[in-house]
Amino acid sequence: MAQAVVLAGGASRRLGRPKALVDFFDGTVLSTIVERLVAHGVETVVVVHPDLVEATADLLCRVVVNPRPDDGRTGSLHLGLAELGASATEVLICPVDRPGWDQGVLEALLNTPGDAVVPTYEGRAGHPLLVRGEALVRIAALARDAPLRDALPSRTLVEVDAPYLHVNLDRPQDLEALPALQAWVRRGENP
């Protein structure tokens, strides 16, 4: 069974407010990502910044608080993997600020062999990332503040039909892409 770690442990300094709490569909970016994963049958763990604990009460998954958010994504990922425990053999790594995927992307990732499977659109890599086997071992061996790419010297790329795969909620102007992304996920309009 596939599992996921949603990374929401950062401080969102460039955006100026918590990325996880940005309005998205009928909830927030965080709640929508969790709902989409759970609907696909993916056991999910969310790693959050200490300031977001109250906002996670209604999530349909386990929540872990990152007491050291400055360690970056790898530190948060370590916490999420520890929460999943030894049963973690196939894990989707889902940064909260990269919501530009749909069920088709998840299916493409899960159906593609390889230790580190990355979706691409028009030749450019995106998220979420699927890790298995040796990639999980190498990630566990990383220092908490090391870049994740250090553990993934080779990746299997899978081309997906996801025109919003590269949406990155990093700065205020990045939020302008959300209405079009929502319409695409609902298939209400073509990009």
N, CA and C atoms as an extended XYZ file, in Angstrom:
573
Properties=species:S:1:pos:R:3:atomname:S:1:resname:S:1:resid:I:1 pbc="F F F"
N         0.839       -1.193        0.000 N   MET     1
C         0.000        0.000        0.000 CA  MET     1
C         0.875        1.243        0.000 C   MET     1
N         0.543        2.176       -0.828 N   ALA     2
C         1.289        3.426       -0.900 CA  ALA     2
C         1.009        4.281        0.328 C   ALA     2
N         2.016        5.018        0.711 N   GLN     3
C         1.906        5.957        1.821 CA  GLN     3
C         2.416        7.309        1.344 C   GLN     3
N         2.129        8.343        2.106 N   ALA     4
C         2.583        9.684        1.726 CA  ALA     4
C         3.011       10.462        2.954 C   ALA     4
N         3.994       11.318        2.734 N   VAL     5
C         4.383       12.314        3.724 CA  VAL     5
C         4.156       13.671        3.070 C   VAL     5
N         3.261       14.455        3.672 N   VAL     6
C         3.006       15.815        3.201 CA  VAL     6
C         3.876       16.745        4.028 C   VAL     6
N         4.715       17.497        3.346 N   LEU     7
C         5.664       18.378        4.014 CA  LEU     7
C         5.083       19.779        4.147 C   LEU     7
N         4.745       20.142        5.377 N   ALA     8
C         4.181       21.465        5.667 CA  ALA     8
C         4.852       22.042        6.904 C   ALA     8
N         6.138       21.768        7.047 N   GLY     9
C         6.855       22.170        8.247 CA  GLY     9
C         7.648       23.441        8.126 C   GLY     9
N         7.600       24.098        6.976 N   GLY    10
C         8.382       25.310        6.770 CA  GLY    10
C         7.732       26.546        7.347 C   GLY    10
N         8.476       27.638        7.322 N   ALA    11
C         8.019       28.895        7.917 CA  ALA    11
C         7.266       29.789        6.930 C   ALA    11
N         7.280       29.500        5.647 N   SER    12
C         6.567       30.289        4.617 CA  SER    12
C         6.984       31.752        4.632 C   SER    12
N         8.253       32.013        4.809 N   ARG    13
C         8.721       33.397        4.921 CA  ARG    13
C         8.477       34.209        3.651 C   ARG    13
N         8.770       33.632        2.479 N   ARG    14
C         8.614       34.401        1.231 CA  ARG    14
C         7.149       34.692        0.922 C   ARG    14
N         6.256       33.773        1.247 N   LEU    15
C         4.840       34.003        0.987 CA  LEU    15
C         4.248       34.986        1.995 C   LEU    15
N         4.789       35.009        3.194 N   GLY    16
C         4.315       35.942        4.209 CA  GLY    16
C         3.152       35.428        5.036 C   GLY    16
N         2.713       34.211        4.764 N   ARG    17
C         1.665       33.555        5.542 CA  ARG    17
C         1.808       32.052        5.308 C   ARG    17
N         1.235       31.232        6.144 N   PRO    18
C         1.418       29.786        5.984 CA  PRO    18
C         0.877       29.267        4.648 C   PRO    18
N         1.753       28.658        3.858 N   LYS    19
C         1.342       28.097        2.566 CA  LYS    19
C         0.240       27.059        2.765 C   LYS    19
N         0.359       26.290        3.810 N   ALA    20
C        -0.591       25.206        4.070 CA  ALA    20
C        -2.014       25.711        4.247 C   ALA    20
N        -2.171       26.954        4.698 N   LEU    21
C        -3.500       27.483        5.012 CA  LEU    21
C        -4.094       28.350        3.915 C   LEU    21
N        -3.443       28.422        2.772 N   VAL    22
C        -3.995       29.166        1.643 CA  VAL    22
C        -5.301       28.491        1.219 C   VAL    22
N        -6.336       29.285        0.939 N   ASP    23
C        -7.627       28.745        0.491 CA  ASP    23
C        -7.450       27.974       -0.803 C   ASP    23
N        -8.057       26.782       -0.852 N   PHE    24
C        -7.956       25.922       -2.030 CA  PHE    24
C        -9.156       24.998       -2.026 C   PHE    24
N        -9.920       24.991       -3.102 N   PHE    25
C       -11.184       24.276       -3.173 CA  PHE    25
C       -12.046       24.671       -1.978 C   PHE    25
N       -12.581       23.704       -1.245 N   ASP    26
C       -13.461       24.022       -0.121 CA  ASP    26
C       -12.726       24.054        1.213 C   ASP    26
N       -11.425       24.084        1.158 N   GLY    27
C       -10.633       24.079        2.388 CA  GLY    27
C        -9.360       24.864        2.184 C   GLY    27
N        -8.271       24.249        2.596 N   THR    28
C        -6.948       24.847        2.446 CA  THR    28
C        -6.112       23.970        1.520 C   THR    28
N        -4.961       24.476        1.141 N   VAL    29
C        -4.062       23.659        0.320 CA  VAL    29
C        -3.753       22.361        1.068 C   VAL    29
N        -3.472       22.454        2.358 N   LEU    30
C        -3.135       21.268        3.138 CA  LEU    30
C        -4.301       20.284        3.212 C   LEU    30
N        -5.479       20.755        3.567 N   SER    31
C        -6.602       19.830        3.704 CA  SER    31
C        -6.965       19.197        2.362 C   SER    31
N        -6.856       19.966        1.281 N   THR    32
C        -7.182       19.438       -0.043 CA  THR    32
C        -6.181       18.370       -0.474 C   THR    32
N        -4.897       18.601       -0.240 N   ILE    33
C        -3.890       17.593       -0.583 CA  ILE    33
C        -4.160       16.313        0.188 C   ILE    33
N        -4.417       16.427        1.482 N   VAL    34
C        -4.697       15.237        2.296 CA  VAL    34
C        -5.939       14.513        1.778 C   VAL    34
N        -7.002       15.240        1.509 N   GLU    35
C        -8.235       14.616        1.007 CA  GLU    35
C        -7.992       13.878       -0.305 C   GLU    35
N        -7.213       14.469       -1.204 N   ARG    36
C        -6.937       13.841       -2.493 CA  ARG    36
C        -6.124       12.559       -2.311 C   ARG    36
N        -5.149       12.573       -1.416 N   LEU    37
C        -4.341       11.374       -1.164 CA  LEU    37
C        -5.185       10.268       -0.535 C   LEU    37
N        -5.946       10.623        0.484 N   VAL    38
C        -6.775        9.637        1.181 CA  VAL    38
C        -7.817        9.049        0.224 C   VAL    38
N        -8.399        9.881       -0.629 N   ALA    39
C        -9.376        9.389       -1.603 CA  ALA    39
C        -8.754        8.387       -2.571 C   ALA    39
N        -7.461        8.485       -2.770 N   HIS    40
C        -6.749        7.554       -3.653 CA  HIS    40
C        -6.263        6.314       -2.880 C   HIS    40
N        -6.622        6.214       -1.607 N   GLY    41
C        -6.235        5.054       -0.806 CA  GLY    41
C        -4.825        5.110       -0.259 C   GLY    41
N        -4.271        6.305       -0.154 N   VAL    42
C        -2.898        6.485        0.311 CA  VAL    42
C        -2.902        6.845        1.798 C   VAL    42
N        -2.260        6.015        2.609 N   GLU    43
C        -2.085        6.334        4.031 CA  GLU    43
C        -1.181        7.557        4.121 C   GLU    43
N        -1.618        8.573        4.853 N   THR    44
C        -0.941        9.866        4.813 CA  THR    44
C        -0.532       10.342        6.206 C   THR    44
N         0.665       10.919        6.254 N   VAL    45
C         1.182       11.593        7.445 CA  VAL    45
C         1.551       13.012        7.019 C   VAL    45
N         1.155       13.993        7.808 N   VAL    46
C         1.496       15.384        7.547 CA  VAL    46
C         2.499       15.834        8.599 C   VAL    46
N         3.547       16.506        8.153 N   VAL    47
C         4.526       17.098        9.067 CA  VAL    47
C         4.335       18.606        8.993 C   VAL    47
N         4.003       19.223       10.127 N   VAL    48
C         3.660       20.641       10.138 CA  VAL    48
C         4.602       21.470       11.002 C   VAL    48
N         4.618       22.741       10.695 N   HIS    49
C         5.294       23.758       11.493 CA  HIS    49
C         4.556       23.839       12.834 C   HIS    49
N         5.256       24.123       13.939 N   PRO    50
C         4.579       24.223       15.235 CA  PRO    50
C         3.412       25.208       15.259 C   PRO    50
N         3.459       26.254       14.442 N   ASP    51
C         2.383       27.245       14.421 CA  ASP    51
C         1.102       26.730       13.765 C   ASP    51
N         1.158       25.565       13.117 N   LEU    52
C        -0.007       25.058       12.383 CA  LEU    52
C        -0.765       23.949       13.109 C   LEU    52
N        -0.375       23.619       14.302 N   VAL    53
C        -0.980       22.482       14.999 CA  VAL    53
C        -2.499       22.619       15.088 C   VAL    53
N        -2.997       23.768       15.483 N   GLU    54
C        -4.449       23.941       15.638 CA  GLU    54
C        -5.191       23.769       14.313 C   GLU    54
N        -4.544       24.102       13.207 N   ALA    55
C        -5.196       24.022       11.897 CA  ALA    55
C        -5.280       22.593       11.361 C   ALA    55
N        -4.722       21.638       12.086 N   THR    56
C        -4.699       20.259       11.594 CA  THR    56
C        -5.718       19.357       12.285 C   THR    56
N        -6.516       19.901       13.164 N   ALA    57
C        -7.428       19.089       13.980 CA  ALA    57
C        -8.388       18.245       13.150 C   ALA    57
N        -8.820       18.723       11.996 N   ASP    58
C        -9.819       18.005       11.204 CA  ASP    58
C        -9.235       17.181       10.054 C   ASP    58
N        -7.921       17.088        9.972 N   LEU    59
C        -7.316       16.317        8.885 CA  LEU    59
C        -7.575       14.830        9.067 C   LEU    59
N        -7.733       14.145        7.954 N   LEU    60
C        -8.039       12.714        7.961 CA  LEU    60
C        -6.761       11.873        7.941 C   LEU    60
N        -5.785       12.265        8.750 N   CYS    61
C        -4.511       11.558        8.755 CA  CYS    61
C        -3.766       11.855       10.066 C   CYS    61
N        -2.624       11.200       10.204 N   ARG    62
C        -1.765       11.483       11.357 CA  ARG    62
C        -0.967       12.754       11.097 C   ARG    62
N        -0.690       13.477       12.167 N   VAL    63
C         0.040       14.738       12.076 CA  VAL    63
C         1.236       14.676       13.023 C   VAL    63
N         2.377       15.125       12.517 N   VAL    64
C         3.603       15.208       13.304 CA  VAL    64
C         4.056       16.659       13.277 C   VAL    64
N         4.463       17.181       14.411 N   VAL    65
C         4.958       18.557       14.490 CA  VAL    65
C         6.477       18.545       14.363 C   VAL    65
N         6.986       19.379       13.475 N   ASN    66
C         8.432       19.516       13.315 CA  ASN    66
C         8.925       20.579       14.293 C   ASN    66
N         9.617       20.175       15.357 N   PRO    67
C        10.077       21.158       16.335 CA  PRO    67
C        11.274       21.973       15.832 C   PRO    67
N        11.854       21.546       14.700 N   ARG    68
C        13.019       22.244       14.143 CA  ARG    68
C        12.778       22.567       12.666 C   ARG    68
N        11.842       23.459       12.368 N   PRO    69
C        11.495       23.722       10.975 CA  PRO    69
C        12.644       24.253       10.129 C   PRO    69
N        13.644       24.863       10.745 N   ASP    70
C        14.763       25.386        9.977 CA  ASP    70
C        15.660       24.290        9.407 C   ASP    70
N        15.432       23.039        9.807 N   ASP    71
C        16.204       21.934        9.226 CA  ASP    71
C        15.814       21.689        7.767 C   ASP    71
N        14.685       22.219        7.354 N   GLY    72
C        14.279       22.083        5.969 CA  GLY    72
C        13.474       20.824        5.696 C   GLY    72
N        13.284       20.569        4.403 N   ARG    73
C        12.414       19.465        3.988 CA  ARG    73
C        12.931       18.100        4.418 C   ARG    73
N        14.227       17.907        4.399 N   THR    74
C        14.747       16.588        4.769 CA  THR    74
C        14.461       16.297        6.239 C   THR    74
N        14.601       17.290        7.093 N   GLY    75
C        14.274       17.092        8.501 CA  GLY    75
C        12.809       16.738        8.687 C   GLY    75
N        11.928       17.431        7.974 N   SER    76
C        10.499       17.113        8.036 CA  SER    76
C        10.224       15.724        7.480 C   SER    76
N        10.879       15.393        6.394 N   LEU    77
C        10.680       14.071        5.796 CA  LEU    77
C        11.113       12.966        6.750 C   LEU    77
N        12.232       13.148        7.437 N   HIS    78
C        12.666       12.155        8.431 CA  HIS    78
C        11.584       11.919        9.481 C   HIS    78
N        10.961       13.001        9.955 N   LEU    79
C         9.901       12.863       10.957 CA  LEU    79
C         8.704       12.094       10.400 C   LEU    79
N         8.318       12.403        9.174 N   GLY    80
C         7.196       11.707        8.553 CA  GLY    80
C         7.481       10.237        8.330 C   GLY    80
N         8.682        9.923        7.855 N   LEU    81
C         9.051        8.520        7.642 CA  LEU    81
C         9.107        7.762        8.959 C   LEU    81
N         9.593        8.418       10.007 N   ALA    82
C         9.625        7.763       11.322 CA  ALA    82
C         8.204        7.454       11.793 C   ALA    82
N         7.269        8.349       11.526 N   GLU    83
C         5.871        8.122       11.914 CA  GLU    83
C         5.276        6.950       11.123 C   GLU    83
N         5.633        6.816        9.854 N   LEU    84
C         5.161        5.688        9.058 CA  LEU    84
C         5.780        4.376        9.528 C   LEU    84
N         7.015        4.449       10.006 N   GLY    85
C         7.677        3.268       10.557 CA  GLY    85
C         8.179        2.304        9.496 C   GLY    85
N         8.452        1.085        9.933 N   ALA    86
C         9.063        0.069        9.074 CA  ALA    86
C         8.166       -0.352        7.924 C   ALA    86
N         6.880       -0.051        8.014 N   SER    87
C         5.964       -0.441        6.933 CA  SER    87
C         6.137        0.432        5.690 C   SER    87
N         6.909        1.502        5.789 N   ALA    88
C         7.080        2.422        4.670 CA  ALA    88
C         7.973        1.798        3.604 C   ALA    88
N         7.355        1.388        2.503 N   THR    89
C         8.114        0.795        1.404 CA  THR    89
C         7.903        1.550        0.092 C   THR    89
N         6.861        2.344        0.014 N   GLU    90
C         6.522        3.102       -1.189 CA  GLU    90
C         5.879        4.401       -0.724 C   GLU    90
N         6.658        5.494       -0.767 N   VAL    91
C         6.225        6.740       -0.140 CA  VAL    91
C         6.212        7.889       -1.137 C   VAL    91
N         5.080        8.561       -1.221 N   LEU    92
C         4.952        9.787       -1.993 CA  LEU    92
C         5.383       10.951       -1.104 C   LEU    92
N         6.283       11.757       -1.607 N   ILE    93
C         6.730       12.950       -0.888 CA  ILE    93
C         6.020       14.131       -1.530 C   ILE    93
N         5.160       14.777       -0.744 N   CYS    94
C         4.258       15.811       -1.265 CA  CYS    94
C         4.487       17.144       -0.557 C   CYS    94
N         5.304       18.033       -1.113 N   PRO    95
C         5.442       19.362       -0.520 CA  PRO    95
C         4.115       20.120       -0.611 C   PRO    95
N         3.713       20.751        0.468 N   VAL    96
C         2.421       21.440        0.507 CA  VAL    96
C         2.360       22.596       -0.487 C   VAL    96
N         3.512       23.144       -0.837 N   ASP    97
C         3.526       24.289       -1.748 CA  ASP    97
C         3.545       23.892       -3.225 C   ASP    97
N         3.385       22.594       -3.494 N   ARG    98
C         3.382       22.098       -4.881 CA  ARG    98
C         2.119       21.275       -5.145 C   ARG    98
N         0.937       21.915       -5.196 N   PRO    99
C        -0.328       21.188       -5.319 CA  PRO    99
C        -0.789       20.921       -6.758 C   PRO    99
N         0.072       21.088       -7.757 N   GLY   100
C        -0.349       21.029       -9.148 CA  GLY   100
C        -0.434       19.649       -9.763 C   GLY   100
N        -0.924       18.694       -9.012 N   TRP   101
C        -1.059       17.318       -9.509 CA  TRP   101
C        -2.500       16.858       -9.320 C   TRP   101
N        -2.812       15.749       -9.987 N   ASP   102
C        -4.144       15.169       -9.860 CA  ASP   102
C        -4.019       13.656       -9.696 C   ASP   102
N        -5.139       12.962       -9.728 N   GLN   103
C        -5.125       11.509       -9.546 CA  GLN   103
C        -4.341       10.813      -10.657 C   GLN   103
N        -4.376       11.364      -11.860 N   GLY   104
C        -3.615       10.793      -12.964 CA  GLY   104
C        -2.125       10.797      -12.701 C   GLY   104
N        -1.634       11.857      -12.067 N   VAL   105
C        -0.211       11.926      -11.712 CA  VAL   105
C         0.110       10.851      -10.680 C   VAL   105
N        -0.744       10.714       -9.655 N   LEU   106
C        -0.507        9.676       -8.645 CA  LEU   106
C        -0.459        8.297       -9.289 C   LEU   106
N        -1.400        8.006      -10.162 N   GLU   107
C        -1.433        6.693      -10.812 CA  GLU   107
C        -0.195        6.456      -11.661 C   GLU   107
N         0.244        7.480      -12.392 N   ALA   108
C         1.455        7.340      -13.209 CA  ALA   108
C         2.669        7.043      -12.340 C   ALA   108
N         2.794        7.747      -11.222 N   LEU   109
C         3.924        7.503      -10.317 CA  LEU   109
C         3.880        6.090       -9.756 C   LEU   109
N         2.727        5.703       -9.233 N   LEU   110
C         2.600        4.400       -8.576 CA  LEU   110
C         2.743        3.235       -9.554 C   LEU   110
N         2.476        3.467      -10.823 N   ASN   111
C         2.576        2.405      -11.822 CA  ASN   111
C         3.915        2.377      -12.557 C   ASN   111
N         4.844        3.230      -12.163 N   THR   112
C         6.154        3.287      -12.813 CA  THR   112
C         7.199        2.676      -11.887 C   THR   112
N         7.946        1.676      -12.370 N   PRO   113
C         8.995        1.084      -11.536 CA  PRO   113
C        10.151        2.062      -11.328 C   PRO   113
N        10.885        1.837      -10.255 N   GLY   114
C        12.070        2.646       -9.965 CA  GLY   114
C        12.108        3.031       -8.505 C   GLY   114
N        13.306        3.325       -8.004 N   ASP   115
C        13.471        3.706       -6.603 CA  ASP   115
C        13.084        5.154       -6.331 C   ASP   115
N        13.230        6.007       -7.333 N   ALA   116
C        12.851        7.414       -7.198 CA  ALA   116
C        12.158        7.807       -8.494 C   ALA   116
N        10.843        8.002       -8.434 N   VAL   117
C        10.050        8.288       -9.626 CA  VAL   117
C         9.541        9.727       -9.533 C   VAL   117
N         9.804       10.481      -10.589 N   VAL   118
C         9.494       11.907      -10.598 CA  VAL   118
C         8.594       12.213      -11.797 C   VAL   118
N         7.483       12.940      -11.576 N   PRO   119
C         6.649       13.332      -12.711 CA  PRO   119
C         7.296       14.480      -13.471 C   PRO   119
N         7.103       14.485      -14.776 N   THR   120
C         7.578       15.602      -15.589 CA  THR   120
C         6.438       16.061      -16.490 C   THR   120
N         6.462       17.331      -16.778 N   TYR   121
C         5.535       17.893      -17.757 CA  TYR   121
C         6.363       18.771      -18.679 C   TYR   121
N         6.264       18.491      -19.969 N   GLU   122
C         7.043       19.196      -20.981 CA  GLU   122
C         8.533       19.182      -20.630 C   GLU   122
N         8.989       18.019      -20.144 N   GLY   123
C        10.409       17.813      -19.876 CA  GLY   123
C        10.928       18.406      -18.583 C   GLY   123
N        10.068       18.993      -17.782 N   ARG   124
C        10.497       19.629      -16.529 CA  ARG   124
C         9.936       18.871      -15.336 C   ARG   124
N        10.809       18.494      -14.416 N   ALA   125
C        10.414       17.687      -13.254 CA  ALA   125
C         9.558       18.487      -12.288 C   ALA   125
N         8.706       17.746      -11.569 N   GLY   126
C         7.823       18.370      -10.585 CA  GLY   126
C         7.615       17.480       -9.379 C   GLY   126
N         6.479       17.669       -8.707 N   HIS   127
C         6.134       16.930       -7.494 CA  HIS   127
C         4.716       16.414       -7.620 C   HIS   127
N         4.336       15.413       -6.851 N   PRO   128
C         5.085       14.728       -5.803 CA  PRO   128
C         6.130       13.773       -6.382 C   PRO   128
N         6.970       13.305       -5.508 N   LEU   129
C         8.037       12.366       -5.827 CA  LEU   129
C         7.693       11.055       -5.140 C   LEU   129
N         7.924        9.932       -5.809 N   LEU   130
C         7.695        8.618       -5.208 CA  LEU   130
C         9.042        7.968       -4.942 C   LEU   130
N         9.254        7.523       -3.705 N   VAL   131
C        10.507        6.839       -3.369 CA  VAL   131
C        10.213        5.450       -2.820 C   VAL   131
N        11.106        4.530       -3.175 N   ARG   132
C        11.019        3.135       -2.747 CA  ARG   132
C        12.432        2.608       -2.522 C   ARG   132
N        12.509        1.433       -1.931 N   GLY   133
C        13.755        0.664       -1.858 CA  GLY   133
C        14.971        1.452       -1.427 C   GLY   133
N        16.005        1.410       -2.268 N   GLU   134
C        17.276        2.062       -1.941 CA  GLU   134
C        17.142        3.568       -1.731 C   GLU   134
N        16.218        4.200       -2.416 N   ALA   135
C        16.027        5.640       -2.229 CA  ALA   135
C        15.591        5.934       -0.790 C   ALA   135
N        14.727        5.100       -0.233 N   LEU   136
C        14.308        5.288        1.160 CA  LEU   136
C        15.489        5.099        2.104 C   LEU   136
N        16.335        4.129        1.826 N   VAL   137
C        17.518        3.890        2.660 CA  VAL   137
C        18.448        5.098        2.610 C   VAL   137
N        18.690        5.620        1.419 N   ARG   138
C        19.586        6.775        1.280 CA  ARG   138
C        18.993        8.019        1.950 C   ARG   138
N        17.682        8.210        1.855 N   ILE   139
C        17.046        9.355        2.513 CA  ILE   139
C        17.207        9.254        4.030 C   ILE   139
N        17.009        8.056        4.569 N   ALA   140
C        17.154        7.865        6.020 CA  ALA   140
C        18.569        8.181        6.488 C   ALA   140
N        19.556        8.004        5.614 N   ALA   141
C        20.953        8.246        5.986 CA  ALA   141
C        21.370        9.709        5.836 C   ALA   141
N        20.538       10.529        5.236 N   LEU   142
C        20.866       11.944        5.051 CA  LEU   142
C        20.863       12.701        6.370 C   LEU   142
N        21.702       13.714        6.453 N   ALA   143
C        21.627       14.649        7.576 CA  ALA   143
C        20.306       15.401        7.467 C   ALA   143
N        19.757       15.827        8.608 N   ARG   144
C        18.451       16.492        8.629 CA  ARG   144
C        18.401       17.757        7.772 C   ARG   144
N        19.545       18.418        7.599 N   ASP   145
C        19.551       19.662        6.833 CA  ASP   145
C        20.140       19.496        5.432 C   ASP   145
N        20.382       18.261        5.007 N   ALA   146
C        20.932       18.006        3.673 CA  ALA   146
C        19.825       18.088        2.623 C   ALA   146
N        20.172       18.525        1.425 N   PRO   147
C        19.170       18.545        0.351 CA  PRO   147
C        18.743       17.125       -0.016 C   PRO   147
N        17.469       16.943       -0.259 N   LEU   148
C        16.937       15.635       -0.607 CA  LEU   148
C        17.594       15.075       -1.865 C   LEU   148
N        17.925       15.943       -2.812 N   ARG   149
C        18.536       15.479       -4.062 CA  ARG   149
C        19.842       14.719       -3.823 C   ARG   149
N        20.502       14.959       -2.675 N   ASP   150
C        21.738       14.245       -2.366 CA  ASP   150
C        21.514       12.741       -2.231 C   ASP   150
N        20.294       12.331       -1.903 N   ALA   151
C        19.986       10.914       -1.732 CA  ALA   151
C        19.440       10.272       -3.002 C   ALA   151
N        19.251       11.084       -4.041 N   LEU   152
C        18.610       10.581       -5.253 CA  LEU   152
C        19.487       10.840       -6.477 C   LEU   152
N        20.618       10.137       -6.566 N   PRO   153
C        21.528       10.392       -7.681 CA  PRO   153
C        20.920       10.047       -9.043 C   PRO   153
N        19.992        9.111       -9.057 N   SER   154
C        19.302        8.810      -10.309 CA  SER   154
C        17.811        8.739      -10.028 C   SER   154
N        17.039        9.177      -11.022 N   ARG   155
C        15.586        9.190      -10.878 CA  ARG   155
C        14.965        8.680      -12.167 C   ARG   155
N        13.829        8.052      -12.027 N   THR   156
C        13.051        7.635      -13.180 CA  THR   156
C        12.028        8.724      -13.453 C   THR   156
N        12.066        9.279      -14.645 N   LEU   157
C        11.149       10.348      -15.003 CA  LEU   157
C         9.951        9.758      -15.730 C   LEU   157
N         8.758       10.219      -15.375 N   VAL   158
C         7.542        9.775      -16.047 CA  VAL   158
C         6.777       11.015      -16.508 C   VAL   158
N         6.563       11.097      -17.813 N   GLU   159
C         5.848       12.240      -18.388 CA  GLU   159
C         4.363       12.124      -18.045 C   GLU   159
N         3.789       13.206      -17.548 N   VAL   160
C         2.379       13.223      -17.159 CA  VAL   160
C         1.683       14.389      -17.854 C   VAL   160
N         0.371       14.285      -17.968 N   ASP   161
C        -0.424       15.353      -18.538 CA  ASP   161
C        -0.935       16.218      -17.386 C   ASP   161
N        -0.068       17.093      -16.913 N   ALA   162
C        -0.383       17.914      -15.742 CA  ALA   162
C         0.185       19.315      -15.954 C   ALA   162
N        -0.555       20.164      -16.659 N   PRO   163
C        -0.036       21.485      -17.010 CA  PRO   163
C         0.233       22.409      -15.823 C   PRO   163
N        -0.239       22.055      -14.633 N   TYR   164
C         0.014       22.882      -13.450 CA  TYR   164
C         0.999       22.216      -12.494 C   TYR   164
N         1.698       21.213      -12.982 N   LEU   165
C         2.656       20.470      -12.167 CA  LEU   165
C         3.705       21.383      -11.534 C   LEU   165
N         4.034       22.475      -12.193 N   HIS   166
C         5.110       23.338      -11.720 CA  HIS   166
C         4.648       24.515      -10.872 C   HIS   166
N         3.355       24.552      -10.536 N   VAL   167
C         2.877       25.601       -9.633 CA  VAL   167
C         3.611       25.451       -8.306 C   VAL   167
N         4.191       26.550       -7.862 N   ASN   168
C         4.946       26.568       -6.612 CA  ASN   168
C         4.474       27.772       -5.804 C   ASN   168
N         3.810       27.519       -4.704 N   LEU   169
C         3.251       28.594       -3.870 CA  LEU   169
C         4.335       29.165       -2.973 C   LEU   169
N         5.188       29.964       -3.564 N   ASP   170
C         6.345       30.478       -2.848 CA  ASP   170
C         6.224       31.968       -2.532 C   ASP   170
N         5.638       32.721       -3.461 N   ARG   171
C         5.503       34.173       -3.312 CA  ARG   171
C         4.045       34.565       -3.525 C   ARG   171
N         3.630       35.730       -3.063 N   PRO   172
C         2.228       36.127       -3.210 CA  PRO   172
C         1.703       36.032       -4.639 C   PRO   172
N         2.489       36.413       -5.630 N   GLN   173
C         2.010       36.361       -7.017 CA  GLN   173
C         1.779       34.929       -7.499 C   GLN   173
N         2.373       33.944       -6.849 N   ASP   174
C         2.175       32.549       -7.238 CA  ASP   174
C         0.740       32.080       -6.974 C   ASP   174
N         0.049       32.746       -6.061 N   LEU   175
C        -1.322       32.367       -5.731 CA  LEU   175
C        -2.287       32.630       -6.881 C   LEU   175
N        -1.881       33.453       -7.838 N   GLU   176
C        -2.735       33.771       -8.981 CA  GLU   176
C        -3.038       32.538       -9.831 C   GLU   176
N        -2.206       31.503       -9.754 N   ALA   177
C        -2.407       30.287      -10.551 CA  ALA   177
C        -3.466       29.358       -9.956 C   ALA   177
N        -3.857       29.576       -8.711 N   LEU   178
C        -4.770       28.632       -8.056 CA  LEU   178
C        -6.140       28.485       -8.713 C   LEU   178
N        -6.804       29.557       -9.150 N   PRO   179
C        -8.111       29.343       -9.803 CA  PRO   179
C        -8.013       28.457      -11.053 C   PRO   179
N        -6.998       28.660      -11.872 N   ALA   180
C        -6.830       27.830      -13.070 CA  ALA   180
C        -6.494       26.391      -12.684 C   ALA   180
N        -5.680       26.212      -11.663 N   LEU   181
C        -5.353       24.864      -11.188 CA  LEU   181
C        -6.613       24.152      -10.704 C   LEU   181
N        -7.435       24.838       -9.935 N   GLN   182
C        -8.681       24.231       -9.450 CA  GLN   182
C        -9.589       23.832      -10.613 C   GLN   182
N        -9.707       24.689      -11.601 N   ALA   183
C       -10.544       24.379      -12.761 CA  ALA   183
C        -9.999       23.160      -13.497 C   ALA   183
N        -8.683       23.062      -13.618 N   TRP   184
C        -8.082       21.910      -14.294 CA  TRP   184
C        -8.349       20.623      -13.522 C   TRP   184
N        -8.159       20.658      -12.212 N   VAL   185
C        -8.405       19.455      -11.403 CA  VAL   185
C        -9.861       19.017      -11.552 C   VAL   185
N       -10.773       19.975      -11.582 N   ARG   186
C       -12.197       19.668      -11.764 CA  ARG   186
C       -12.525       19.341      -13.215 C   ARG   186
N       -11.579       19.609      -14.110 N   ARG   187
C       -11.739       19.431      -15.547 CA  ARG   187
C       -12.816       20.351      -16.093 C   ARG   187
N       -12.905       21.543      -15.458 N   GLY   188
C       -13.886       22.522      -15.894 CA  GLY   188
C       -13.414       23.365      -17.056 C   GLY   188
N       -12.100       23.336      -17.305 N   GLU   189
C       -11.582       24.094      -18.455 CA  GLU   189
C       -10.237       23.511      -18.846 C   GLU   189
N        -9.865       23.753      -20.064 N   ASN   190
C        -8.552       23.310      -20.533 CA  ASN   190
C        -7.542       24.404      -20.241 C   ASN   190
N        -6.314       24.024      -19.930 N   PRO   191
C        -5.295       25.047      -19.667 CA  PRO   191
C        -4.945       25.834      -20.921 C   PRO   191
